[in-house]
C-alpha cells in the first residue's frame, strides 16, 4: 500500500514540508538549516536534495 506524502504538489509554486536527514549538509537549497528537523521547499528546490538523500518527504497522516 502506497503512503501519501506532502510532496504530491499541484503547482510549481506550491511548497511541501520535508524532513531533514541526519547526513544533510549545513545548507539545503541555499538555506542554512542549523538545528531544524524540517524544511519547506518547492518541488524544484527539493529535487536535487531528494536525489542526494539530504531530505525525505514528510508522510501525511492518514485517516484510518
PDB file of N, CA, C and O in Angstrom:
ATOM      1  N   UNK A   1       0.844  -1.180   0.000  1.00  0.00           N
ATOM      2  CA  UNK A   1       0.000   0.000   0.000  1.00  0.00           C
ATOM      3  C   UNK A   1       0.887   1.239   0.000  1.00  0.00           C
ATOM      4  O   UNK A   1       1.773   1.365   0.845  1.00  0.00           O
ATOM      5  N   UNK A   2       0.663   2.137  -0.920  1.00  0.00           N
ATOM      6  CA  UNK A   2       1.465   3.346  -1.037  1.00  0.00           C
ATOM      7  C   UNK A   2       1.091   4.348   0.052  1.00  0.00           C
ATOM      8  O   UNK A   2      -0.073   4.491   0.424  1.00  0.00           O
ATOM      9  N   UNK A   3       2.109   5.029   0.543  1.00  0.00           N
ATOM     10  CA  UNK A   3       1.868   6.067   1.542  1.00  0.00           C
ATOM     11  C   UNK A   3       1.752   7.408   0.860  1.00  0.00           C
ATOM     12  O   UNK A   3       2.487   7.703  -0.083  1.00  0.00           O
ATOM     13  N   UNK A   4       0.837   8.213   1.332  1.00  0.00           N
ATOM     14  CA  UNK A   4       0.694   9.561   0.809  1.00  0.00           C
ATOM     15  C   UNK A   4       1.788  10.430   1.417  1.00  0.00           C
ATOM     16  O   UNK A   4       2.137  10.280   2.588  1.00  0.00           O
ATOM     17  N   UNK A   5       2.322  11.335   0.613  1.00  0.00           N
ATOM     18  CA  UNK A   5       3.341  12.245   1.119  1.00  0.00           C
ATOM     19  C   UNK A   5       2.961  13.675   0.817  1.00  0.00           C
ATOM     20  O   UNK A   5       2.112  13.941  -0.033  1.00  0.00           O
ATOM     21  N   UNK A   6       3.593  14.586   1.517  1.00  0.00           N
ATOM     22  CA  UNK A   6       3.339  16.003   1.304  1.00  0.00           C
ATOM     23  C   UNK A   6       3.920  16.471  -0.019  1.00  0.00           C
ATOM     24  O   UNK A   6       3.617  17.578  -0.464  1.00  0.00           O
ATOM     25  N   UNK A   7       4.752  15.647  -0.661  1.00  0.00           N
ATOM     26  CA  UNK A   7       5.405  16.050  -1.893  1.00  0.00           C
ATOM     27  C   UNK A   7       4.497  15.976  -3.114  1.00  0.00           C
ATOM     28  O   UNK A   7       4.937  16.315  -4.213  1.00  0.00           O
ATOM     29  N   UNK A   8       3.261  15.549  -2.967  1.00  0.00           N
ATOM     30  CA  UNK A   8       2.324  15.500  -4.086  1.00  0.00           C
ATOM     31  C   UNK A   8       1.762  16.903  -4.296  1.00  0.00           C
ATOM     32  O   UNK A   8       0.698  17.238  -3.774  1.00  0.00           O
ATOM     33  N   UNK A   9       2.474  17.712  -5.055  1.00  0.00           N
ATOM     34  CA  UNK A   9       2.116  19.107  -5.250  1.00  0.00           C
ATOM     35  C   UNK A   9       1.380  19.289  -6.566  1.00  0.00           C
ATOM     36  O   UNK A   9       1.562  18.511  -7.503  1.00  0.00           O
ATOM     37  N   UNK A  10       0.549  20.319  -6.632  1.00  0.00           N
ATOM     38  CA  UNK A  10      -0.227  20.560  -7.840  1.00  0.00           C
ATOM     39  C   UNK A  10       0.314  21.714  -8.669  1.00  0.00           C
ATOM     40  O   UNK A  10       0.052  21.765  -9.871  1.00  0.00           O
ATOM     41  N   UNK A  11       1.046  22.625  -8.088  1.00  0.00           N
ATOM     42  CA  UNK A  11       1.574  23.782  -8.786  1.00  0.00           C
ATOM     43  C   UNK A  11       3.071  23.902  -8.504  1.00  0.00           C
ATOM     44  O   UNK A  11       3.517  23.540  -7.416  1.00  0.00           O
ATOM     45  N   UNK A  12       3.854  24.403  -9.461  1.00  0.00           N
ATOM     46  CA  UNK A  12       5.294  24.552  -9.232  1.00  0.00           C
ATOM     47  C   UNK A  12       5.641  25.489  -8.076  1.00  0.00           C
ATOM     48  O   UNK A  12       6.743  25.423  -7.531  1.00  0.00           O
ATOM     49  N   UNK A  13       4.705  26.360  -7.704  1.00  0.00           N
ATOM     50  CA  UNK A  13       4.977  27.287  -6.610  1.00  0.00           C
ATOM     51  C   UNK A  13       4.479  26.780  -5.264  1.00  0.00           C
ATOM     52  O   UNK A  13       4.737  27.404  -4.234  1.00  0.00           O
ATOM     53  N   UNK A  14       3.761  25.644  -5.261  1.00  0.00           N
ATOM     54  CA  UNK A  14       3.312  25.049  -4.003  1.00  0.00           C
ATOM     55  C   UNK A  14       4.518  24.541  -3.232  1.00  0.00           C
ATOM     56  O   UNK A  14       5.491  24.071  -3.821  1.00  0.00           O
ATOM     57  N   UNK A  15       4.449  24.638  -1.931  1.00  0.00           N
ATOM     58  CA  UNK A  15       5.549  24.159  -1.092  1.00  0.00           C
ATOM     59  C   UNK A  15       5.086  22.982  -0.259  1.00  0.00           C
ATOM     60  O   UNK A  15       3.916  22.876   0.110  1.00  0.00           O
ATOM     61  N   UNK A  16       6.027  22.104   0.028  1.00  0.00           N
ATOM     62  CA  UNK A  16       5.767  20.950   0.878  1.00  0.00           C
ATOM     63  C   UNK A  16       6.818  20.924   1.974  1.00  0.00           C
ATOM     64  O   UNK A  16       7.891  21.513   1.838  1.00  0.00           O
ATOM     65  N   UNK A  17       6.501  20.241   3.053  1.00  0.00           N
ATOM     66  CA  UNK A  17       7.438  20.116   4.168  1.00  0.00           C
ATOM     67  C   UNK A  17       8.196  18.811   4.007  1.00  0.00           C
ATOM     68  O   UNK A  17       7.605  17.758   3.766  1.00  0.00           O
ATOM     69  N   UNK A  18       9.504  18.895   4.143  1.00  0.00           N
ATOM     70  CA  UNK A  18      10.384  17.737   4.026  1.00  0.00           C
ATOM     71  C   UNK A  18      11.140  17.568   5.339  1.00  0.00           C
ATOM     72  O   UNK A  18      11.435  18.543   6.030  1.00  0.00           O
ATOM     73  N   UNK A  19      11.449  16.324   5.672  1.00  0.00           N
ATOM     74  CA  UNK A  19      12.229  16.002   6.863  1.00  0.00           C
ATOM     75  C   UNK A  19      13.701  16.052   6.466  1.00  0.00           C
ATOM     76  O   UNK A  19      14.092  15.491   5.442  1.00  0.00           O
ATOM     77  N   UNK A  20      14.510  16.717   7.272  1.00  0.00           N
ATOM     78  CA  UNK A  20      15.941  16.834   7.001  1.00  0.00           C
ATOM     79  C   UNK A  20      16.649  15.593   7.532  1.00  0.00           C
ATOM     80  O   UNK A  20      16.515  15.251   8.707  1.00  0.00           O
ATOM     81  N   UNK A  21      17.401  14.921   6.666  1.00  0.00           N
ATOM     82  CA  UNK A  21      18.135  13.714   7.042  1.00  0.00           C
ATOM     83  C   UNK A  21      19.334  14.074   7.918  1.00  0.00           C
ATOM     84  O   UNK A  21      19.846  15.191   7.848  1.00  0.00           O
ATOM     85  N   UNK A  22      19.771  13.138   8.729  1.00  0.00           N
ATOM     86  CA  UNK A  22      20.905  13.382   9.619  1.00  0.00           C
ATOM     87  C   UNK A  22      22.185  13.655   8.854  1.00  0.00           C
ATOM     88  O   UNK A  22      23.043  14.393   9.339  1.00  0.00           O
ATOM     89  N   UNK A  23      22.334  13.080   7.672  1.00  0.00           N
ATOM     90  CA  UNK A  23      23.556  13.259   6.897  1.00  0.00           C
ATOM     91  C   UNK A  23      23.543  14.515   6.028  1.00  0.00           C
ATOM     92  O   UNK A  23      24.454  14.718   5.225  1.00  0.00           O
ATOM     93  N   UNK A  24      22.544  15.340   6.176  1.00  0.00           N
ATOM     94  CA  UNK A  24      22.407  16.551   5.363  1.00  0.00           C
ATOM     95  C   UNK A  24      23.523  17.553   5.674  1.00  0.00           C
ATOM     96  O   UNK A  24      23.991  17.643   6.809  1.00  0.00           O
ATOM     97  N   UNK A  25      23.940  18.299   4.655  1.00  0.00           N
ATOM     98  CA  UNK A  25      24.941  19.353   4.869  1.00  0.00           C
ATOM     99  C   UNK A  25      24.313  20.553   5.587  1.00  0.00           C
ATOM    100  O   UNK A  25      23.100  20.579   5.795  1.00  0.00           O
ATOM    101  N   UNK A  26      25.119  21.539   5.965  1.00  0.00           N
ATOM    102  CA  UNK A  26      24.583  22.706   6.686  1.00  0.00           C
ATOM    103  C   UNK A  26      23.616  23.560   5.861  1.00  0.00           C
ATOM    104  O   UNK A  26      22.812  24.301   6.427  1.00  0.00           O
ATOM    105  N   UNK A  27      23.687  23.464   4.531  1.00  0.00           N
ATOM    106  CA  UNK A  27      22.801  24.237   3.663  1.00  0.00           C
ATOM    107  C   UNK A  27      21.980  23.290   2.796  1.00  0.00           C
ATOM    108  O   UNK A  27      22.516  22.342   2.222  1.00  0.00           O
ATOM    109  N   UNK A  28      20.687  23.548   2.704  1.00  0.00           N
ATOM    110  CA  UNK A  28      19.792  22.797   1.821  1.00  0.00           C
ATOM    111  C   UNK A  28      19.061  23.818   0.964  1.00  0.00           C
ATOM    112  O   UNK A  28      18.406  24.727   1.474  1.00  0.00           O
ATOM    113  N   UNK A  29      19.186  23.648  -0.353  1.00  0.00           N
ATOM    114  CA  UNK A  29      18.554  24.559  -1.322  1.00  0.00           C
ATOM    115  C   UNK A  29      18.913  26.014  -1.014  1.00  0.00           C
ATOM    116  O   UNK A  29      18.080  26.908  -1.157  1.00  0.00           O
ATOM    117  N   UNK A  30      20.134  26.240  -0.598  1.00  0.00           N
ATOM    118  CA  UNK A  30      20.616  27.587  -0.314  1.00  0.00           C
ATOM    119  C   UNK A  30      20.223  28.140   1.040  1.00  0.00           C
ATOM    120  O   UNK A  30      20.578  29.273   1.363  1.00  0.00           O
ATOM    121  N   UNK A  31      19.507  27.380   1.835  1.00  0.00           N
ATOM    122  CA  UNK A  31      19.078  27.820   3.167  1.00  0.00           C
ATOM    123  C   UNK A  31      19.925  27.147   4.234  1.00  0.00           C
ATOM    124  O   UNK A  31      20.159  25.940   4.176  1.00  0.00           O
ATOM    125  N   UNK A  32      20.379  27.917   5.200  1.00  0.00           N
ATOM    126  CA  UNK A  32      21.098  27.336   6.334  1.00  0.00           C
ATOM    127  C   UNK A  32      20.068  26.633   7.214  1.00  0.00           C
ATOM    128  O   UNK A  32      19.074  27.239   7.616  1.00  0.00           O
ATOM    129  N   UNK A  33      20.302  25.360   7.512  1.00  0.00           N
ATOM    130  CA  UNK A  33      19.303  24.606   8.255  1.00  0.00           C
ATOM    131  C   UNK A  33      19.543  24.583   9.755  1.00  0.00           C
ATOM    132  O   UNK A  33      18.591  24.445  10.523  1.00  0.00           O
ATOM    133  N   UNK A  34      20.773  24.712  10.189  1.00  0.00           N
ATOM    134  CA  UNK A  34      21.040  24.729  11.630  1.00  0.00           C
ATOM    135  C   UNK A  34      20.518  23.486  12.317  1.00  0.00           C
ATOM    136  O   UNK A  34      20.827  22.370  11.899  1.00  0.00           O
ATOM    137  N   UNK A  35      19.728  23.664  13.372  1.00  0.00           N
ATOM    138  CA  UNK A  35      19.191  22.547  14.150  1.00  0.00           C
ATOM    139  C   UNK A  35      17.782  22.145  13.727  1.00  0.00           C
ATOM    140  O   UNK A  35      17.146  21.331  14.396  1.00  0.00           O
ATOM    141  N   UNK A  36      17.288  22.705  12.624  1.00  0.00           N
ATOM    142  CA  UNK A  36      15.928  22.390  12.180  1.00  0.00           C
ATOM    143  C   UNK A  36      15.810  20.926  11.782  1.00  0.00           C
ATOM    144  O   UNK A  36      16.773  20.319  11.314  1.00  0.00           O
ATOM    145  N   UNK A  37      14.636  20.374  11.971  1.00  0.00           N
ATOM    146  CA  UNK A  37      14.338  18.984  11.595  1.00  0.00           C
ATOM    147  C   UNK A  37      13.516  18.917  10.310  1.00  0.00           C
ATOM    148  O   UNK A  37      13.442  17.865   9.675  1.00  0.00           O
ATOM    149  N   UNK A  38      12.897  20.041   9.923  1.00  0.00           N
ATOM    150  CA  UNK A  38      12.046  20.092   8.735  1.00  0.00           C
ATOM    151  C   UNK A  38      12.342  21.364   7.950  1.00  0.00           C
ATOM    152  O   UNK A  38      12.820  22.358   8.496  1.00  0.00           O
ATOM    153  N   UNK A  39      12.044  21.304   6.648  1.00  0.00           N
ATOM    154  CA  UNK A  39      12.236  22.468   5.783  1.00  0.00           C
ATOM    155  C   UNK A  39      11.105  22.504   4.768  1.00  0.00           C
ATOM    156  O   UNK A  39      10.643  21.455   4.318  1.00  0.00           O
ATOM    157  N   UNK A  40      10.661  23.684   4.406  1.00  0.00           N
ATOM    158  CA  UNK A  40       9.580  23.854   3.443  1.00  0.00           C
ATOM    159  C   UNK A  40      10.186  24.293   2.110  1.00  0.00           C
ATOM    160  O   UNK A  40      10.832  25.338   2.031  1.00  0.00           O
ATOM    161  N   UNK A  41       9.975  23.485   1.060  1.00  0.00           N
ATOM    162  CA  UNK A  41      10.562  23.747  -0.251  1.00  0.00           C
ATOM    163  C   UNK A  41       9.547  23.493  -1.356  1.00  0.00           C
ATOM    164  O   UNK A  41       8.585  22.745  -1.182  1.00  0.00           O
ATOM    165  N   UNK A  42       9.785  24.143  -2.515  1.00  0.00           N
ATOM    166  CA  UNK A  42       9.007  23.820  -3.702  1.00  0.00           C
ATOM    167  C   UNK A  42       9.560  22.519  -4.281  1.00  0.00           C
ATOM    168  O   UNK A  42      10.632  22.064  -3.882  1.00  0.00           O
ATOM    169  N   UNK A  43       8.832  21.925  -5.215  1.00  0.00           N
ATOM    170  CA  UNK A  43       9.296  20.690  -5.853  1.00  0.00           C
ATOM    171  C   UNK A  43      10.631  20.918  -6.554  1.00  0.00           C
ATOM    172  O   UNK A  43      11.522  20.071  -6.497  1.00  0.00           O
ATOM    173  N   UNK A  44      10.763  22.058  -7.209  1.00  0.00           N
ATOM    174  CA  UNK A  44      12.009  22.385  -7.914  1.00  0.00           C
ATOM    175  C   UNK A  44      13.182  22.508  -6.936  1.00  0.00           C
ATOM    176  O   UNK A  44      14.263  21.982  -7.200  1.00  0.00           O
ATOM    177  N   UNK A  45      12.978  23.192  -5.823  1.00  0.00           N
ATOM    178  CA  UNK A  45      14.033  23.352  -4.822  1.00  0.00           C
ATOM    179  C   UNK A  45      14.431  22.008  -4.211  1.00  0.00           C
ATOM    180  O   UNK A  45      15.602  21.791  -3.899  1.00  0.00           O
ATOM    181  N   UNK A  46      13.484  21.129  -4.045  1.00  0.00           N
ATOM    182  CA  UNK A  46      13.720  19.863  -3.349  1.00  0.00           C
ATOM    183  C   UNK A  46      14.332  18.779  -4.227  1.00  0.00           C
ATOM    184  O   UNK A  46      14.923  17.838  -3.698  1.00  0.00           O
ATOM    185  N   UNK A  47      14.213  18.875  -5.532  1.00  0.00           N
ATOM    186  CA  UNK A  47      14.586  17.785  -6.428  1.00  0.00           C
ATOM    187  C   UNK A  47      16.001  17.263  -6.191  1.00  0.00           C
ATOM    188  O   UNK A  47      16.165  16.068  -5.948  1.00  0.00           O
ATOM    189  N   UNK A  48      17.006  18.091  -6.249  1.00  0.00           N
ATOM    190  CA  UNK A  48      18.399  17.648  -6.086  1.00  0.00           C
ATOM    191  C   UNK A  48      18.660  17.158  -4.669  1.00  0.00           C
ATOM    192  O   UNK A  48      19.409  16.200  -4.472  1.00  0.00           O
ATOM    193  N   UNK A  49      18.050  17.806  -3.683  1.00  0.00           N
ATOM    194  CA  UNK A  49      18.258  17.399  -2.290  1.00  0.00           C
ATOM    195  C   UNK A  49      17.650  16.027  -2.021  1.00  0.00           C
ATOM    196  O   UNK A  49      18.203  15.243  -1.249  1.00  0.00           O
ATOM    197  N   UNK A  50      16.514  15.732  -2.653  1.00  0.00           N
ATOM    198  CA  UNK A  50      15.907  14.407  -2.521  1.00  0.00           C
ATOM    199  C   UNK A  50      16.806  13.340  -3.143  1.00  0.00           C
ATOM    200  O   UNK A  50      17.026  12.284  -2.551  1.00  0.00           O
ATOM    201  N   UNK A  51      17.325  13.622  -4.344  1.00  0.00           N
ATOM    202  CA  UNK A  51      18.202  12.670  -5.020  1.00  0.00           C
ATOM    203  C   UNK A  51      19.487  12.421  -4.235  1.00  0.00           C
ATOM    204  O   UNK A  51      20.021  11.312  -4.252  1.00  0.00           O
ATOM    205  N   UNK A  52      19.981  13.443  -3.550  1.00  0.00           N
ATOM    206  CA  UNK A  52      21.208  13.315  -2.755  1.00  0.00           C
ATOM    207  C   UNK A  52      20.947  12.639  -1.405  1.00  0.00           C
ATOM    208  O   UNK A  52      21.888  12.248  -0.716  1.00  0.00           O
ATOM    209  N   UNK A  53      19.677  12.501  -1.030  1.00  0.00           N
ATOM    210  CA  UNK A  53      19.350  11.879   0.253  1.00  0.00           C
ATOM    211  C   UNK A  53      19.450  12.823   1.433  1.00  0.00           C
ATOM    212  O   UNK A  53      19.494  12.379   2.580  1.00  0.00           O
ATOM    213  N   UNK A  54      19.486  14.121   1.167  1.00  0.00           N
ATOM    214  CA  UNK A  54      19.582  15.106   2.243  1.00  0.00           C
ATOM    215  C   UNK A  54      18.249  15.373   2.917  1.00  0.00           C
ATOM    216  O   UNK A  54      18.208  15.768   4.082  1.00  0.00           O
ATOM    217  N   UNK A  55      17.144  15.157   2.182  1.00  0.00           N
ATOM    218  CA  UNK A  55      15.802  15.349   2.732  1.00  0.00           C
ATOM    219  C   UNK A  55      14.931  14.165   2.324  1.00  0.00           C
ATOM    220  O   UNK A  55      15.247  13.424   1.393  1.00  0.00           O
ATOM    221  N   UNK A  56      13.827  14.012   3.047  1.00  0.00           N
ATOM    222  CA  UNK A  56      12.852  12.959   2.766  1.00  0.00           C
ATOM    223  C   UNK A  56      11.462  13.573   2.796  1.00  0.00           C
ATOM    224  O   UNK A  56      11.213  14.485   3.584  1.00  0.00           O
ATOM    225  N   UNK A  57      10.541  13.090   1.947  1.00  0.00           N
ATOM    226  CA  UNK A  57       9.173  13.603   2.017  1.00  0.00           C
ATOM    227  C   UNK A  57       8.567  13.296   3.377  1.00  0.00           C
ATOM    228  O   UNK A  57       8.738  12.200   3.910  1.00  0.00           O
ATOM    229  N   UNK A  58       7.864  14.263   3.929  1.00  0.00           N
ATOM    230  CA  UNK A  58       7.216  14.043   5.224  1.00  0.00           C
ATOM    231  C   UNK A  58       5.905  13.303   4.994  1.00  0.00           C
ATOM    232  O   UNK A  58       5.064  13.782   4.233  1.00  0.00           O
ATOM    233  N   UNK A  59       5.705  12.154   5.625  1.00  0.00           N
ATOM    234  CA  UNK A  59       4.452  11.417   5.451  1.00  0.00           C
ATOM    235  C   UNK A  59       3.267  12.236   5.962  1.00  0.00           C
ATOM    236  O   UNK A  59       3.356  12.922   6.981  1.00  0.00           O
ATOM    237  N   UNK A  60       2.168  12.148   5.236  1.00  0.00           N
ATOM    238  CA  UNK A  60       0.934  12.816   5.632  1.00  0.00           C
ATOM    239  C   UNK A  60       0.128  11.829   6.471  1.00  0.00           C
ATOM    240  O   UNK A  60      -0.004  10.661   6.107  1.00  0.00           O
ATOM    241  N   UNK A  61      -0.402  12.294   7.575  1.00  0.00           N
ATOM    242  CA  UNK A  61      -1.206  11.424   8.448  1.00  0.00           C
ATOM    243  C   UNK A  61      -2.430  10.951   7.678  1.00  0.00           C
ATOM    244  O   UNK A  61      -3.135  11.751   7.064  1.00  0.00           O
ATOM    245  N   UNK A  62      -2.672   9.667   7.715  1.00  0.00           N
ATOM    246  CA  UNK A  62      -3.826   9.123   7.009  1.00  0.00           C
ATOM    247  C   UNK A  62      -5.018   9.019   7.955  1.00  0.00           C
ATOM    248  O   UNK A  62      -4.859   8.862   9.166  1.00  0.00           O
ATOM    249  N   UNK A  63      -6.201   9.110   7.383  1.00  0.00           N
ATOM    250  CA  UNK A  63      -7.422   8.966   8.170  1.00  0.00           C
ATOM    251  C   UNK A  63      -7.788   7.484   8.211  1.00  0.00           C
ATOM    252  O   UNK A  63      -8.436   6.967   7.301  1.00  0.00           O
ATOM    253  N   UNK A  64      -7.367   6.814   9.273  1.00  0.00           N
ATOM    254  CA  UNK A  64      -7.587   5.365   9.343  1.00  0.00           C
ATOM    255  C   UNK A  64      -8.824   5.022  10.113  1.00  0.00           C
ATOM    256  O   UNK A  64      -9.151   3.845  10.263  1.00  0.00           O
TER     257      UNK A  64
END
